[in-house]
Amino acid sequence: MYWPVARQTLASAAAGELDALRSDETLTPLLDILETSPELGDFGVYGDVFEACLGVEGFTVRPGARPSHGVVGGHFLSSTLAITTYVDASMDDDELSHVLTRITDVHPWEVPVVELSAPLELISRA
């Protein structure tokens, strides 16, 4: 999923100050969900597993939008994290839908970007 953060948060994280992610008020609701949802990032002896990649997302706000960042007609860049976590491939659709609803409900964008990919097998030594 793609999640906007403050530019200072992105800069601090890029400089190695990873605790800046915990203090970003836009990201905190997602971190709370990741850390309180046992069905996310479950790797047996490790839980709450996720990755965050620093990035920038560009977009143009079209008529009819109610943007949280930018104005209609403008071209904008947003400091963004690409966040990846995992769910068990056997999770039923209702449970997955519930988790996705929790995430999109706290996402600050009008149109959250959440990608799902096909199941894959992870190799573990644990």
N, CA, C and O atoms as a printed pandas DataFrame, in Angstrom:
     atom_number atom_name residue_name chain_id  residue_number  x_coord  y_coord  z_coord
0              1         N          MET        A               1    0.843   -1.160    0.000
1              2        CA          MET        A               1    0.000    0.000    0.000
2              3         C          MET        A               1    0.892    1.228    0.000
3              4         O          MET        A               1    2.056    1.161    0.397
4              5         N          TYR        A               2    0.350    2.338   -0.442
5              6        CA          TYR        A               2    1.105    3.580   -0.491
6              7         C          TYR        A               2    0.518    4.536    0.531
7              8         O          TYR        A               2   -0.694    4.748    0.582
8              9         N          TRP        A               3    1.402    5.113    1.349
9             10        CA          TRP        A               3    0.956    5.907    2.488
10            11         C          TRP        A               3    1.734    7.214    2.539
11            12         O          TRP        A               3    2.964    7.197    2.593
12            13         N          PRO        A               4    1.033    8.356    2.522
13            14        CA          PRO        A               4    1.739    9.643    2.597
14            15         C          PRO        A               4    2.298    9.899    3.990
15            16         O          PRO        A               4    1.680    9.538    4.992
16            17         N          VAL        A               5    3.454   10.516    4.046
17            18        CA          VAL        A               5    4.055   10.947    5.308
18            19         C          VAL        A               5    4.590   12.363    5.108
19            20         O          VAL        A               5    4.742   12.827    3.978
20            21         N          ALA        A               6    4.866   13.026    6.192
21            22        CA          ALA        A               6    5.436   14.371    6.113
22            23         C          ALA        A               6    6.813   14.308    5.453
23            24         O          ALA        A               6    7.532   13.321    5.605
24            25         N          ARG        A               7    7.172   15.350    4.730
25            26        CA          ARG        A               7    8.490   15.385    4.083
26            27         C          ARG        A               7    9.615   15.226    5.098
27            28         O          ARG        A               7   10.617   14.567    4.819
28            29         N          GLN        A               8    9.453   15.822    6.265
29            30        CA          GLN        A               8   10.479   15.707    7.307
30            31         C          GLN        A               8   10.609   14.266    7.780
31            32         O          GLN        A               8   11.711   13.805    8.076
32            33         N          THR        A               9    9.497   13.557    7.852
33            34        CA          THR        A               9    9.531   12.144    8.239
34            35         C          THR        A               9   10.328   11.346    7.221
35            36         O          THR        A               9   11.166   10.522    7.589
36            37         N          LEU        A              10   10.070   11.590    5.944
37            38        CA          LEU        A              10   10.788   10.886    4.881
38            39         C          LEU        A              10   12.279   11.205    4.950
39            40         O          LEU        A              10   13.116   10.310    4.838
40            41         N          ALA        A              11   12.608   12.484    5.134
41            42        CA          ALA        A              11   14.009   12.893    5.216
42            43         C          ALA        A              11   14.694   12.272    6.439
43            44         O          ALA        A              11   15.827   11.801    6.342
44            45         N          SER        A              12   14.019   12.272    7.572
45            46        CA          SER        A              12   14.598   11.689    8.790
46            47         C          SER        A              12   14.827   10.191    8.619
47            48         O          SER        A              12   15.879    9.675    8.997
48            49         N          ALA        A              13   13.848    9.493    8.053
49            50        CA          ALA        A              13   13.993    8.056    7.831
50            51         C          ALA        A              13   15.133    7.775    6.858
51            52         O          ALA        A              13   15.892    6.825    7.049
52            53         N          ALA        A              14   15.255    8.590    5.822
53            54        CA          ALA        A              14   16.344    8.413    4.854
54            55         C          ALA        A              14   17.702    8.629    5.510
55            56         O          ALA        A              14   18.702    8.051    5.082
56            57         N          ALA        A              15   17.737    9.461    6.550
57            58        CA          ALA        A              15   18.986    9.721    7.269
58            59         C          ALA        A              15   19.249    8.671    8.354
59            60         O          ALA        A              15   20.215    8.780    9.109
60            61         N          GLY        A              16   18.387    7.661    8.424
61            62        CA          GLY        A              16   18.593    6.589    9.394
62            63         C          GLY        A              16   17.851    6.751   10.702
63            64         O          GLY        A              16   17.983    5.915   11.595
64            65         N          GLU        A              17   17.079    7.807   10.831
65            66        CA          GLU        A              17   16.312    8.049   12.057
66            67         C          GLU        A              17   14.938    7.388   11.913
67            68         O          GLU        A              17   13.933    8.065   11.696
68            69         N          LEU        A              18   14.909    6.062   12.036
69            70        CA          LEU        A              18   13.701    5.302   11.749
70            71         C          LEU        A              18   12.584    5.532   12.752
71            72         O          LEU        A              18   11.416    5.322   12.421
72            73         N          ASP        A              19   12.904    5.953   13.960
73            74        CA          ASP        A              19   11.863    6.240   14.941
74            75         C          ASP        A              19   10.986    7.419   14.509
75            76         O          ASP        A              19    9.907    7.620   15.066
76            77         N          ALA        A              20   11.436    8.195   13.528
77            78        CA          ALA        A              20   10.615    9.288   13.004
78            79         C          ALA        A              20    9.308    8.750   12.422
79            80         O          ALA        A              20    8.300    9.456   12.396
80            81         N          LEU        A              21    9.326    7.497   11.953
81            82        CA          LEU        A              21    8.104    6.910   11.400
82            83         C          LEU        A              21    7.033    6.781   12.472
83            84         O          LEU        A              21    5.851    6.986   12.195
84            85         N          ARG        A              22    7.432    6.445   13.690
85            86        CA          ARG        A              22    6.466    6.276   14.784
86            87         C          ARG        A              22    5.843    7.605   15.218
87            88         O          ARG        A              22    4.749    7.616   15.782
88            89         N          SER        A              23    6.510    8.697   14.967
89            90        CA          SER        A              23    5.969    9.983   15.403
90            91         C          SER        A              23    5.208   10.721   14.302
91            92         O          SER        A              23    4.696   11.815   14.539
92            93         N          ASP        A              24    5.125   10.141   13.107
93            94        CA          ASP        A              24    4.368   10.775   12.022
94            95         C          ASP        A              24    2.884   10.514   12.251
95            96         O          ASP        A              24    2.439    9.367   12.201
96            97         N          GLU        A              25    2.114   11.580   12.502
97            98        CA          GLU        A              25    0.709   11.393   12.873
98            99         C          GLU        A              25   -0.149   10.832   11.753
99           100         O          GLU        A              25   -1.222   10.293   12.025
100          101         N          THR        A              26    0.283   10.939   10.505
101          102        CA          THR        A              26   -0.460   10.326    9.405
102          103         C          THR        A              26   -0.237    8.817    9.373
103          104         O          THR        A              26   -1.143    8.061    9.023
104          105         N          LEU        A              27    0.958    8.384    9.734
105          106        CA          LEU        A              27    1.314    6.970    9.678
106          107         C          LEU        A              27    0.919    6.191   10.929
107          108         O          LEU        A              27    0.706    4.981   10.859
108          109         N          THR        A              28    0.820    6.862   12.063
109          110        CA          THR        A              28    0.542    6.192   13.336
110          111         C          THR        A              28   -0.689    5.274   13.296
111          112         O          THR        A              28   -0.616    4.163   13.820
112          113         N          PRO        A              29   -1.815    5.688   12.697
113          114        CA          PRO        A              29   -2.969    4.780   12.668
114          115         C          PRO        A              29   -2.681    3.467   11.926
115          116         O          PRO        A              29   -3.165    2.410   12.334
116          117         N          LEU        A              30   -1.906    3.527   10.854
117          118        CA          LEU        A              30   -1.558    2.301   10.139
118          119         C          LEU        A              30   -0.643    1.428   10.987
119          120         O          LEU        A              30   -0.850    0.217   11.064
120          121         N          LEU        A              31    0.365    2.018   11.627
121          122        CA          LEU        A              31    1.261    1.235   12.479
122          123         C          LEU        A              31    0.472    0.553   13.594
123          124         O          LEU        A              31    0.760   -0.589   13.954
124          125         N          ASP        A              32   -0.524    1.254   14.142
125          126        CA          ASP        A              32   -1.362    0.654   15.182
126          127         C          ASP        A              32   -2.093   -0.579   14.650
127          128         O          ASP        A              32   -2.169   -1.597   15.338
128          129         N          ILE        A              33   -2.629   -0.494   13.439
129          130        CA          ILE        A              33   -3.325   -1.635   12.844
130          131         C          ILE        A              33   -2.350   -2.782   12.589
131          132         O          ILE        A              33   -2.657   -3.936   12.891
132          133         N          LEU        A              34   -1.176   -2.469   12.033
133          134        CA          LEU        A              34   -0.190   -3.515   11.746
134          135         C          LEU        A              34    0.242   -4.235   13.019
135          136         O          LEU        A              34    0.476   -5.443   13.005
136          137         N          GLU        A              35    0.347   -3.492   14.118
137          138        CA          GLU        A              35    0.845   -4.070   15.365
138          139         C          GLU        A              35   -0.248   -4.709   16.224
139          140         O          GLU        A              35    0.063   -5.373   17.213
140          141         N          THR        A              36   -1.506   -4.525   15.871
141          142        CA          THR        A              36   -2.592   -5.110   16.674
142          143         C          THR        A              36   -3.441   -6.090   15.871
143          144         O          THR        A              36   -4.499   -6.518   16.333
144          145         N          SER        A              37   -2.990   -6.443   14.683
145          146        CA          SER        A              37   -3.724   -7.380   13.834
146          147         C          SER        A              37   -2.876   -8.630   13.633
147          148         O          SER        A              37   -2.005   -8.652   12.763
148          149         N          PRO        A              38   -3.119   -9.673   14.427
149          150        CA          PRO        A              38   -2.277  -10.872   14.337
150          151         C          PRO        A              38   -2.306  -11.527   12.965
151          152         O          PRO        A              38   -1.398  -12.285   12.625
152          153         N          GLU        A              39   -3.340  -11.246   12.169
153          154        CA          GLU        A              39   -3.424  -11.838   10.840
154          155         C          GLU        A              39   -2.507  -11.151    9.822
155          156         O          GLU        A              39   -2.335  -11.651    8.710
156          157         N          LEU        A              40   -1.926  -10.026   10.189
157          158        CA          LEU        A              40   -1.006   -9.309    9.297
158          159         C          LEU        A              40    0.436   -9.592    9.698
159          160         O          LEU        A              40    0.792   -9.499   10.872
160          161         N          GLY        A              41    1.259   -9.937    8.718
161          162        CA          GLY        A              41    2.684  -10.104    8.965
162          163         C          GLY        A              41    3.026  -11.237    9.898
163          164         O          GLY        A              41    3.994  -11.137   10.652
164          165         N          ASP        A              42    2.258  -12.320    9.873
165          166        CA          ASP        A              42    2.495  -13.459   10.760
166          167         C          ASP        A              42    3.495  -14.422   10.125
167          168         O          ASP        A              42    3.211  -15.046    9.103
168          169         N          PHE        A              43    4.659  -14.533   10.742
169          170        CA          PHE        A              43    5.691  -15.455   10.281
170          171         C          PHE        A              43    6.062  -16.421   11.394
171          172         O          PHE        A              43    7.234  -16.753   11.576
172          173         N          GLY        A              44    5.063  -16.868   12.132
173          174        CA          GLY        A              44    5.320  -17.821   13.199
174          175         C          GLY        A              44    6.049  -17.188   14.366
175          176         O          GLY        A              44    5.430  -16.552   15.219
176          177         N          VAL        A              45    7.368  -17.360   14.410
177          178        CA          VAL        A              45    8.148  -16.818   15.523
178          179         C          VAL        A              45    8.379  -15.311   15.399
179          180         O          VAL        A              45    8.960  -14.703   16.298
180          181         N          TYR        A              46    7.935  -14.706   14.303
181          182        CA          TYR        A              46    7.965  -13.252   14.127
182          183         C          TYR        A              46    6.564  -12.806   13.751
183          184         O          TYR        A              46    5.887  -13.454   12.953
184          185         N          GLY        A              47    6.141  -11.704   14.328
185          186        CA          GLY        A              47    4.825  -11.171   14.014
186          187         C          GLY        A              47    4.911   -9.709   13.644
187          188         O          GLY        A              47    5.947   -9.066   13.815
188          189         N          ASP        A              48    3.802   -9.190   13.133
189          190        CA          ASP        A              48    3.698   -7.765   12.778
190          191         C          ASP        A              48    4.751   -7.365   11.744
191          192         O          ASP        A              48    5.207   -6.221   11.738
192          193         N          VAL        A              49    5.138   -8.296   10.870
193          194        CA          VAL        A              49    6.201   -8.034    9.896
194          195         C          VAL        A              49    5.674   -7.132    8.779
195          196         O          VAL        A              49    4.617   -7.388    8.202
196          197         N          PHE        A              50    6.429   -6.076    8.486
197          198        CA          PHE        A              50    6.128   -5.220    7.341
198          199         C          PHE        A              50    7.423   -4.582    6.869
199          200         O          PHE        A              50    8.405   -4.518    7.609
200          201         N          GLU        A              51    7.415   -4.118    5.642
201          202        CA          GLU        A              51    8.536   -3.371    5.096
202          203         C          GLU        A              51    8.032   -2.006    4.658
203          204         O          GLU        A              51    6.878   -1.872    4.251
204          205         N          ALA        A              52    8.877   -1.003    4.737
205          206        CA          ALA        A              52    8.531    0.347    4.286
206          207         C          ALA        A              52    9.657    0.861    3.407
207          208         O          ALA        A              52   10.810    0.933    3.831
208          209         N          CYS        A              53    9.313    1.215    2.189
209          210        CA          CYS        A              53   10.284    1.782    1.248
210          211         C          CYS        A              53    9.969    3.259    1.063
211          212         O          CYS        A              53    8.814    3.643    0.882
212          213         N          LEU        A              54   11.008    4.076    1.112
213          214        CA          LEU        A              54   10.841    5.520    0.968
214          215         C          LEU        A              54   10.609    5.868   -0.491
215          216         O          LEU        A              54   11.229    5.285   -1.381
216          217         N          GLY        A              55    9.716    6.818   -0.738
217          218        CA          GLY        A              55    9.453    7.178   -2.124
218          219         C          GLY        A              55    8.701    8.474   -2.280
219          220         O          GLY        A              55    8.458    9.212   -1.325
220          221         N          VAL        A              56    8.344    8.719   -3.515
221          222        CA          VAL        A              56    7.581    9.906   -3.898
222          223         C          VAL        A              56    6.504    9.438   -4.864
223          224         O          VAL        A              56    6.759    8.616   -5.743
224          225         N          GLU        A              57    5.315    9.961   -4.695
225          226        CA          GLU        A              57    4.230    9.644   -5.615
226          227         C          GLU        A              57    3.767   10.935   -6.261
227          228         O          GLU        A              57    3.628   11.960   -5.594
228          229         N          GLY        A              58    3.532   10.882   -7.553
229          230        CA          GLY        A              58    3.048   12.042   -8.289
230          231         C          GLY        A              58    1.620   11.829   -8.737
231          232         O          GLY        A              58    1.219   10.702   -9.028
232          233         N          PHE        A              59    0.838   12.915   -8.795
233          234        CA          PHE        A              59   -0.545   12.797   -9.232
234          235         C          PHE        A              59   -1.067   14.153   -9.687
235          236         O          PHE        A              59   -0.528   15.203   -9.336
236          237         N          THR        A              60   -2.130   14.096  -10.476
237          238        CA          THR        A              60   -2.857   15.276  -10.911
238          239         C          THR        A              60   -4.257   15.182  -10.325
239          240         O          THR        A              60   -4.907   14.144  -10.447
240          241         N          VAL        A              61   -4.725   16.236   -9.697
241          242        CA          VAL        A              61   -6.053   16.241   -9.091
242          243         C          VAL        A              61   -7.066   16.640  -10.164
243          244         O          VAL        A              61   -7.003   17.732  -10.730
244          245         N          ARG        A              62   -7.994   15.731  -10.424
245          246        CA          ARG        A              62   -9.003   15.962  -11.471
246          247         C          ARG        A              62  -10.287   16.543  -10.876
247          248         O          ARG        A              62  -10.535   16.413   -9.677
248          249         N          PRO        A              63  -11.104   17.187  -11.725
249          250        CA          PRO        A              63  -12.384   17.732  -11.253
250          251         C          PRO        A              63  -13.234   16.653  -10.570
251          252         O          PRO        A              63  -13.278   15.508  -11.021
252          253         N          GLY        A              64  -13.893   17.027   -9.499
253          254        CA          GLY        A              64  -14.718   16.103   -8.739
254          255         C          GLY        A              64  -14.010   15.538   -7.523
255          256         O          GLY        A              64  -14.648   14.978   -6.631
256          257         N          ALA        A              65  -12.679   15.684   -7.483
257          258        CA          ALA        A              65  -11.903   15.161   -6.351
258          259         C          ALA        A              65  -12.048   16.076   -5.143
259          260         O          ALA        A              65  -12.311   17.272   -5.266
260          261         N          ARG        A              66  -11.867   15.468   -3.962
261          262        CA          ARG        A              66  -11.793   16.211   -2.698
262          263         C          ARG        A              66  -10.442   15.865   -2.074
263          264         O          ARG        A              66  -10.377   15.101   -1.111
264          265         N          PRO        A              67   -9.367   16.427   -2.623
265          266        CA          PRO        A              67   -8.025   15.991   -2.215
266          267         C          PRO        A              67   -7.638   16.421   -0.802
267          268         O          PRO        A              67   -8.000   17.500   -0.333
268          269         N          SER        A              68   -6.888   15.538   -0.142
269          270        CA          SER        A              68   -6.314   15.905    1.150
270          271         C          SER        A              68   -4.983   16.617    0.938
271          272         O          SER        A              68   -4.444   17.226    1.862
272          273         N          HIS        A              69   -4.462   16.538   -0.270
273          274        CA          HIS        A              69   -3.198   17.190   -0.629
274          275         C          HIS        A              69   -3.359   17.700   -2.058
275          276         O          HIS        A              69   -3.682   16.926   -2.960
276          277         N          GLY        A              70   -3.140   18.980   -2.267
277          278        CA          GLY        A              70   -3.256   19.543   -3.605
278          279         C          GLY        A              70   -4.619   20.178   -3.850
279          280         O          GLY        A              70   -5.490   20.185   -2.980
280          281         N          VAL        A              71   -4.780   20.713   -5.066
281          282        CA          VAL        A              71   -6.028   21.347   -5.483
282          283         C          VAL        A              71   -6.372   20.870   -6.883
283          284         O          VAL        A              71   -5.495   20.455   -7.641
284          285         N          VAL        A              72   -7.651   20.931   -7.221
285          286        CA          VAL        A              72   -8.117   20.481   -8.529
286          287         C          VAL        A              72   -7.340   21.195   -9.631
287          288         O          VAL        A              72   -7.182   22.416   -9.615
288          289         N          GLY        A              73   -6.861   20.403  -10.585
289          290        CA          GLY        A              73   -6.119   20.925  -11.722
290          291         C          GLY        A              73   -4.614   20.964  -11.518
291          292         O          GLY        A              73   -3.868   21.174  -12.475
292          293         N          GLY        A              74   -4.161   20.769  -10.305
293          294        CA          GLY        A              74   -2.733   20.857  -10.027
294          295         C          GLY        A              74   -2.021   19.523  -10.138
295          296         O          GLY        A              74   -2.627   18.459  -10.007
296          297         N          HIS        A              75   -0.728   19.604  -10.382
297          298        CA          HIS        A              75    0.147   18.437  -10.434
298          299         C          HIS        A              75    0.976   18.462   -9.152
299          300         O          HIS        A              75    1.587   19.480   -8.828
300          301         N          PHE        A              76    1.000   17.347   -8.422
301          302        CA          PHE        A              76    1.624   17.346   -7.113
302          303         C          PHE        A              76    2.521   16.142   -6.896
303          304         O          PHE        A              76    2.358   15.096   -7.524
304          305         N          LEU        A              77    3.474   16.317   -5.990
305          306        CA          LEU        A              77    4.337   15.233   -5.536
306          307         C          LEU        A              77    4.087   15.053   -4.042
307          308         O          LEU        A              77    3.960   16.026   -3.299
308          309         N          SER        A              78    4.020   13.809   -3.620
309          310        CA          SER        A              78    3.772   13.497   -2.221
310          311         C          SER        A              78    4.886   12.601   -1.700
311          312         O          SER        A              78    5.228   11.601   -2.332
312          313         N          SER        A              79    5.457   12.954   -0.547
313          314        CA          SER        A              79    6.412   12.062    0.110
314          315         C          SER        A              79    5.598   10.870    0.619
315          316         O          SER        A              79    4.622   11.034    1.350
316          317         N          THR        A              80    6.016    9.681    0.223
317          318        CA          THR        A              80    5.193    8.493    0.402
318          319         C          THR        A              80    6.036    7.306    0.829
319          320         O          THR        A              80    7.199    7.187    0.445
320          321         N          LEU        A              81    5.439    6.428    1.628
321          322        CA          LEU        A              81    6.048    5.139    1.940
322          323         C          LEU        A              81    5.289    4.066    1.178
323          324         O          LEU        A              81    4.060    4.096    1.109
324          325         N          ALA        A              82    6.017    3.127    0.611
325          326        CA          ALA        A              82    5.406    1.925    0.049
326          327         C          ALA        A              82    5.518    0.873    1.141
327          328         O          ALA        A              82    6.620    0.445    1.484
328          329         N          ILE        A              83    4.388    0.458    1.686
329          330        CA          ILE        A              83    4.364   -0.462    2.821
330          331         C          ILE        A              83    3.873   -1.826    2.337
331          332         O          ILE        A              83    2.837   -1.935    1.680
332          333         N          THR        A              84    4.633   -2.850    2.674
333          334        CA          THR        A              84    4.275   -4.218    2.320
334          335         C          THR        A              84    4.126   -5.032    3.592
335          336         O          THR        A              84    4.969   -4.971    4.487
336          337         N          THR        A              85    3.057   -5.787    3.660
337          338        CA          THR        A              85    2.881   -6.769    4.729
338          339         C          THR        A              85    2.248   -8.001    4.107
339          340         O          THR        A              85    1.990   -8.027    2.904
340          341         N          TYR        A              86    2.003   -8.998    4.896
341          342        CA          TYR        A              86    1.567  -10.283    4.367
342          343         C          TYR        A              86    0.379  -10.818    5.138
343          344         O          TYR        A              86    0.228  -10.559    6.332
344          345         N          VAL        A              87   -0.471  -11.572    4.437
345          346        CA          VAL        A              87   -1.552  -12.324    5.069
346          347         C          VAL        A              87   -1.448  -13.761    4.586
347          348         O          VAL        A              87   -0.947  -14.026    3.493
348          349         N          ASP        A              88   -1.918  -14.672    5.398
349          350        CA          ASP        A              88   -1.912  -16.079    5.030
350          351         C          ASP        A              88   -2.839  -16.282    3.832
351          352         O          ASP        A              88   -3.949  -15.749    3.808
352          353         N          ALA        A              89   -2.390  -17.048    2.841
353          354        CA          ALA        A              89   -3.177  -17.288    1.634
354          355         C          ALA        A              89   -4.491  -17.990    1.942
355          356         O          ALA        A              89   -5.421  -17.939    1.137
356          357         N          SER        A              90   -4.580  -18.643    3.091
357          358        CA          SER        A              90   -5.816  -19.345    3.442
358          359         C          SER        A              90   -6.837  -18.435    4.134
359          360         O          SER        A              90   -7.929  -18.888    4.477
360          361         N          MET        A              91   -6.497  -17.164    4.341
361          362        CA          MET        A              91   -7.440  -16.236    4.978
362          363         C          MET        A              91   -8.699  -16.152    4.120
363          364         O          MET        A              91   -8.621  -16.000    2.901
364          365         N          ASP        A              92   -9.866  -16.253    4.772
365          366        CA          ASP        A              92  -11.099  -16.195    3.985
366          367         C          ASP        A              92  -11.385  -14.754    3.558
367          368         O          ASP        A              92  -10.863  -13.803    4.140
368          369         N          ASP        A              93  -12.221  -14.614    2.535
369          370        CA          ASP        A              93  -12.490  -13.309    1.932
370          371         C          ASP        A              93  -13.089  -12.312    2.918
371          372         O          ASP        A              93  -12.763  -11.125    2.874
372          373         N          ASP        A              94  -13.960  -12.783    3.806
373          374        CA          ASP        A              94  -14.585  -11.867    4.773
374          375         C          ASP        A              94  -13.555  -11.288    5.733
375          376         O          ASP        A              94  -13.587  -10.097    6.041
376          377         N          GLU        A              95  -12.642  -12.131    6.204
377          378        CA          GLU        A              95  -11.608  -11.663    7.126
378          379         C          GLU        A              95  -10.668  -10.689    6.418
379          380         O          GLU        A              95  -10.299   -9.661    6.985
380          381         N          LEU        A              96  -10.279  -11.011    5.177
381          382        CA          LEU        A              96   -9.428  -10.110    4.398
382          383         C          LEU        A              96  -10.139   -8.783    4.162
383          384         O          LEU        A              96   -9.529   -7.722    4.293
384          385         N          SER        A              97  -11.411   -8.835    3.818
385          386        CA          SER        A              97  -12.181   -7.616    3.602
386          387         C          SER        A              97  -12.217   -6.762    4.861
387          388         O          SER        A              97  -12.112   -5.538    4.781
388          389         N          HIS        A              98  -12.366   -7.392    6.020
389          390        CA          HIS        A              98  -12.386   -6.670    7.296
390          391         C          HIS        A              98  -11.049   -5.950    7.532
391          392         O          HIS        A              98  -11.033   -4.784    7.927
392          393         N          VAL        A              99   -9.941   -6.638    7.294
393          394        CA          VAL        A              99   -8.618   -6.038    7.480
394          395         C          VAL        A              99   -8.431   -4.865    6.510
395          396         O          VAL        A              99   -7.954   -3.802    6.907
396          397         N          LEU        A             100   -8.804   -5.057    5.250
397          398        CA          LEU        A             100   -8.658   -3.984    4.260
398          399         C          LEU        A             100   -9.532   -2.790    4.601
399          400         O          LEU        A             100   -9.125   -1.648    4.389
400          401         N          THR        A             101  -10.712   -3.030    5.120
401          402        CA          THR        A             101  -11.588   -1.927    5.528
402          403         C          THR        A             101  -10.959   -1.143    6.669
403          404         O          THR        A             101  -10.990    0.088    6.664
404          405         N          ARG        A             102  -10.390   -1.836    7.644
405          406        CA          ARG        A             102   -9.720   -1.140    8.755
406          407         C          ARG        A             102   -8.606   -0.238    8.224
407          408         O          ARG        A             102   -8.450    0.897    8.675
408          409         N          ILE        A             103   -7.834   -0.750    7.262
409          410        CA          ILE        A             103   -6.723    0.033    6.706
410          411         C          ILE        A             103   -7.239    1.222    5.920
411          412         O          ILE        A             103   -6.773    2.344    6.125
412          413         N          THR        A             104   -8.199    1.000    5.017
413          414        CA          THR        A             104   -8.676    2.116    4.185
414          415         C          THR        A             104   -9.447    3.150    5.007
415          416         O          THR        A             104   -9.487    4.325    4.640
416          417         N          ASP        A             105  -10.058    2.723    6.115
417          418        CA          ASP        A             105  -10.765    3.683    6.968
418          419         C          ASP        A             105   -9.833    4.705    7.614
419          420         O          ASP        A             105  -10.252    5.831    7.885
420          421         N          VAL        A             106   -8.577    4.335    7.865
421          422        CA          VAL        A             106   -7.641    5.279    8.492
422          423         C          VAL        A             106   -6.698    5.928    7.477
423          424         O          VAL        A             106   -5.885    6.781    7.837
424          425         N          HIS        A             107   -6.807    5.525    6.214
425          426        CA          HIS        A             107   -5.927    6.101    5.187
426          427         C          HIS        A             107   -6.338    7.550    4.930
427          428         O          HIS        A             107   -7.527    7.838    4.794
428          429         N          PRO        A             108   -5.366    8.467    4.862
429          430        CA          PRO        A             108   -5.710    9.889    4.716
430          431         C          PRO        A             108   -6.130   10.296    3.303
431          432         O          PRO        A             108   -6.656   11.394    3.122
432          433         N          TRP        A             109   -5.917    9.461    2.314
433          434        CA          TRP        A             109   -6.273    9.852    0.946
434          435         C          TRP        A             109   -7.717    9.525    0.620
435          436         O          TRP        A             109   -8.303    8.586    1.158
436          437         N          GLU        A             110   -8.270   10.322   -0.270
437          438        CA          GLU        A             110   -9.631   10.083   -0.750
438          439         C          GLU        A             110   -9.719    8.734   -1.474
439          440         O          GLU        A             110  -10.713    8.020   -1.344
440          441         N          VAL        A             111   -8.682    8.393   -2.231
441          442        CA          VAL        A             111   -8.618    7.119   -2.949
442          443         C          VAL        A             111   -7.339    6.395   -2.515
443          444         O          VAL        A             111   -6.288    6.580   -3.128
444          445         N          PRO        A             112   -7.421    5.569   -1.458
445          446        CA          PRO        A             112   -6.234    4.840   -1.008
446          447         C          PRO        A             112   -5.740    3.867   -2.087
447          448         O          PRO        A             112   -6.532    3.286   -2.829
448          449         N          VAL        A             113   -4.433    3.705   -2.156
449          450        CA          VAL        A             113   -3.837    2.756   -3.092
450          451         C          VAL        A             113   -3.343    1.557   -2.285
451          452         O          VAL        A             113   -2.348    1.639   -1.566
452          453         N          VAL        A             114   -4.062    0.443   -2.420
453          454        CA          VAL        A             114   -3.710   -0.798   -1.736
454          455         C          VAL        A             114   -3.674   -1.889   -2.795
455          456         O          VAL        A             114   -4.677   -2.149   -3.460
456          457         N          GLU        A             115   -2.526   -2.522   -2.951
457          458        CA          GLU        A             115   -2.366   -3.573   -3.954
458          459         C          GLU        A             115   -2.357   -4.936   -3.277
459          460         O          GLU        A             115   -1.770   -5.105   -2.208
460          461         N          LEU        A             116   -3.007   -5.899   -3.905
461          462        CA          LEU        A             116   -2.970   -7.286   -3.449
462          463         C          LEU        A             116   -2.324   -8.107   -4.551
463          464         O          LEU        A             116   -2.565   -7.862   -5.733
464          465         N          SER        A             117   -1.508   -9.075   -4.174
465          466        CA          SER        A             117   -0.915   -9.945   -5.183
466          467         C          SER        A             117   -1.285  -11.386   -4.881
467          468         O          SER        A             117   -1.769  -11.709   -3.796
468          469         N          ALA        A             118   -1.052  -12.230   -5.847
469          470        CA          ALA        A             118   -1.396  -13.641   -5.717
470          471         C          ALA        A             118   -0.608  -14.297   -4.597
471          472         O          ALA        A             118    0.472  -13.828   -4.237
472          473         N          PRO        A             119   -1.141  -15.375   -4.047
473          474        CA          PRO        A             119   -0.413  -16.083   -2.989
474          475         C          PRO        A             119    0.953  -16.553   -3.471
475          476         O          PRO        A             119    1.141  -16.895   -4.638
476          477         N          LEU        A             120    1.891  -16.560   -2.543
477          478        CA          LEU        A             120    3.210  -17.091   -2.838
478          479         C          LEU        A             120    3.722  -17.840   -1.624
479          480         O          LEU        A             120    3.244  -17.631   -0.509
480          481         N          GLU        A             121    4.666  -18.687   -1.835
481          482        CA          GLU        A             121    5.194  -19.467   -0.730
482          483         C          GLU        A             121    6.463  -18.814   -0.226
483          484         O          GLU        A             121    7.379  -18.532   -0.998
484          485         N          LEU        A             122    6.510  -18.577    1.076
485          486        CA          LEU        A             122    7.694  -18.010    1.696
486          487         C          LEU        A             122    8.497  -19.128    2.350
487          488         O          LEU        A             122    7.937  -20.008    3.004
488          489         N          ILE        A             123    9.769  -19.086    2.174
489          490        CA          ILE        A             123   10.644  -20.099    2.750
490          491         C          ILE        A             123   11.146  -19.603    4.094
491          492         O          ILE        A             123   11.580  -18.458    4.214
492          493         N          SER        A             124   11.088  -20.457    5.104
493          494        CA          SER        A             124   11.490  -20.075    6.446
494          495         C          SER        A             124   12.378  -21.151    7.054
495          496         O          SER        A             124   12.164  -22.343    6.831
496          497         N          ARG        A             125   13.368  -20.729    7.817
497          498        CA          ARG        A             125   14.210  -21.679    8.547
498          499         C          ARG        A             125   13.695  -21.906    9.958
499          500         O          ARG        A             125   14.207  -22.767   10.675
500          501         N          ALA        A             126   12.678  -21.134   10.369
501          502        CA          ALA        A             126   12.159  -21.233   11.741
502          503         C          ALA        A             126   11.173  -22.376   11.877
503          504         O          ALA        A             126   10.638  -22.605   12.962
